[in-house]
Amino acid sequence: MTIARTVDDACAALAERPDALLLAGGTDLMVGVNRGQVRFDDVVVLDRVDELRGWRREGDELVLGAGLTYAEMVRGEIPTLVPALAQAARTVGSPQIRNAGTLGGNVATSSPAGDTLPVLTALDATIDLRSSQDTRQLPISRFVTGVKQNALEPGELIEAVRVPVLDGPQEFLKVGTRNAMVISVVSLALVVDRSGRNVRVGLGTVSPVPLRAVEAEAHVGGCIDWDTGSVPDTADVDRFAALVAGAARPIDDHRGTAAYRSHAVGVLARRALLRAFPGSAP
């Protein structure tokens, strides 16, 4: 086991042992370990690497350290700058989990039910990757490649996640089997970019990877009166919800059926749109 103190330490350890597991909060990893689903020979511990903690603003972009915890996402300026990310963080587990779990860990786990992933997808987030030899960036749409699969190469770690600061309301909603401490059955993030005059929608737990509801975005973006901030009529809202539901590619599993997920994500889409544009049709 290597306890890294700097990013360079961590990258050097990974260069020697590219198959070592990375451990930050451990809230996802230890579930698999305790179930006997995850086996490993070596671990690189990241929770003492100050460079991975916190966040900073660079112009119209936030650079969120991979070690940023869920608890930190709901404090300070982040709820104002990226409201949907803070809303998603509030839904994660218990206070103990939120204090330990990290943004980088959620991204690296790449679970379809990862709560931050629909938000990052809607925001067109960029993932900063680093190894002992190189740095590179990937959009979230190319980073997550399948169910708990991603484009991380041996010897690489997630250093940060970059998201834009947009002018407009944001919403994150999810459905679970209970009201708290629950893995999502379906989730949705909606972000509004007034300057770009568009609405972006990210979907979670309705396909192997997080999705953008592109057709729905194009439809509603053309229906909004951007001068008054309202959607013209009920038919446009209904059409938007139907297009979001149609973008889903869900499966049946022990938490819900594909039919239920398609219906639920349409309901969330309608609800999120009406919250973002409260002057819209009921």
N, C-alpha and C positions, 0 to 999 in steps of 0.2 A: 504494500500500500504506500502511495505517495501523497503526502499532504502538501499541496501546492500553496505557495505564498504569493506568487505572481503569475500572470498569464504565460510569461516565458518559461517559468518552472513547469507549468502544466503541459505546455507544448513540448518541452524537452522530454518529459516523462512519457508523453504519448508517442514521441518519435522513437523511443526505445521499446515501447510496448504498445503498438498501435491498436491492439485488441482490448486494452484495458477499459474498464467501465468508468465513466465519469459520474461522480456523485456530488450533487449540490444539496438540495433539500431532502432528496430520497423519497419523496411522497409517492411517486409512481414506481420507482425502481424497487423499493422494499416490498411492495405488494407482490411483484413477481418473484422476488427472492423468497419471501415467506411461503409462497405457494409452490416453490420448487420449479417455477417456470423459467427462472433466469439463473444461469450458472456463470461463474467468472473466476479467473485466476488472479486478477490484479485490479486495483481500483486507484483512480486519481481523484482525490478529494478537492473540491473547488470552493467550499464555503468560506474559506479564509482568504480568498483572492479579492482584495479591495477593488482592483480594476474592473471587476465584473459587477460590482454593486452600483446602485444608484442610477441616475439618468442625467442627461444634460440636453439643453436646447441648442440646436445649430440652425439659425435662421428660421425657416418654416418647417423644421423637422425636429422630432425628438429622437435622441439616441438612448435607448433603454438597455441598460446592462443586462446580460444574461442572468446575473444573480439577483436581479430585482425580484422581491417577493410579492406575493399577492397582497399581503398586508400593506406594503409600501405603495402599491398601485392605487389604494383607496385613500391615501393621505396626501396632503400638500396640494400641489397644482395639477397633478395628473387628472383628477376627476373633472377639472375644468378644461384642460387641454385635450384630453382624450376620454370623454365621458363613457363611451361604450366599453373601454378597457377596464375602467374602474367598476362599472356595473357587472361585468363578467367576473372580475376578481372577487366581488362580494358574494358571489354564488358558490364559490369553491369551498367545499368541505367545512371543517370546524375552524375556530380561531387558531388552534395549534397547527393545522395544515396550512392555513394562510400565512402564518409566520415563518414556515419552513419552505413551502413550495415556491418555485421560481419560474419566471417567464421562460428562461432558456430551457428548463426542464420540461415544461409543457410543450414547447415547440419541438424539442428533441424526441420526446415520446411519440409525437405525431399520431396520437389517437384520434379517430373520427369524433370522439366525444370531448376532446380538449377544449376547454371553455374559452381560451383566448384566441383560438384559431379562426373562428368566424369573424371576429373583430379584426384580426391582422389581415385576413383575406379581403374584407371589405375596404380596408385602408391601403391595400396594395403594399403591405409591409415588405421591407428588404431585410434579409438575414445576413449579418456580418460573420464570416467564418474565418478561422485562423488556425494555422499549423506552424510548426517550427520553420517551414520553408516558405510559406506564402500566406497571403490573405486573399479572400475573394468575397463577392456578394452574390446572393441569389434572391430573386423574388419569392415570396412565400408560396406562390403557385407552382414554382419549380422545385422548391425545397421538399415539400411533403409529396411523396410519390406513391403512397399506398397506406394500407392499414398498419400503423406503427412502423412505417418505413419512410426513409428520407434520403436526401442526397449527401449526407455527411460522409466524407471519405476517411479511411483509416488515418489516425493521427490528427484529425481536425476536431475543433470544438466551436461552439457558438459563442461569439464574443459579445454581440449586441443585436438588437432588433431596432430598425429604423422605421418610424411612422410619420406621416405628414400631420401638421396641425391644420385642421380644416375649419372654415367658418360655416357653422351649421350645427343643428342638433344631431344627437346620436342616440341609438337605443340598442340594448342587448336584452334578449328575452330567451328563456329556455323552458322546456317542459320536462319534468321528471316525475318519478313515481311518488314523490313526497315534496314538501315545500323547502326543505333544507338538507344540506349535506348529501347531495344526490348527484349521481352521474346522469347526464342529460339523455333524454329520449330523442329530443330534437332541439336545436338551438339556432338562433338567427341574430345577426347584427345588421343594423341599418345606419348608414352615415350619410349626411347631407353635405355637399360641397356647394355653397351658394356662389362662390366666385366662378367655379367651373360649371355651375348650373346643372348638376347631376346628383343622382342618388345612387349609392352603392349598397349592395346587399350580399352579405356572406352567410353561407349556410353550414351548419355543423350537424353531425350524426345522421345525415341523410345520404351519405355516399362514402366510399373508401377514403376520400380526401375532401377537405373543405372546398366548397363551391362558390362561385359568383353566379347570381341569377341575372345573367347579362340581358336577356330579352326583357325581363321585368324592369330592369334598370332603364333600358332605352324607352320603354313604354311610358313609365311614370315620369321620367325626365321631360318628355315632350308634353305631358299633360299638366304639369305644375305651372301655375301662374307665378313666375319667379319674382314679379314686382310686388305681389300681395302675399306670396308664400302660401298659397292654397291649391289643393287639387280640385279641379272643377266640379266633378259630380261622383255619385255613388258608383256608377258604372266603371269609371276609371279606377277607383279603389278596388272594386271587385275583380277587374281584369288584372290588376297588378298582383293581387293575392293568388289568382289562378295561375299566372305565369310563374310566380315563385314556387308554387306547389308543383308545377310541371317541370321545373328545373331539377327537382330532387330525384335521387336515384337510390331510394332506401331499400332495406332488406327487412325480413322478419327476424327477430331474435327474442331473447327472454324478456327484454324490456319493452317491446312493442312491435306491432306489425308494420309492414311497409305501407299499407293503406292508412293506418293511423298516423304514421309519420308524415305522409304527404298531406293529409288533411291538417294536421297540427301546424306544419310549417306555413301553410297558407293562412291559418288563423293568426299566427305570430306576425306574419308579414303585414296583414291588414292592421293589426293592433299597433305595430311599430310605426307604420306610416301615419296613422291618425294621431299618434303621440308626437311625432316629429312635425306634423302640420295640423295643429289642433283646430284650425279654421276649415278643415276639409269636411266633406260630406260625412254624415254619421254612418 
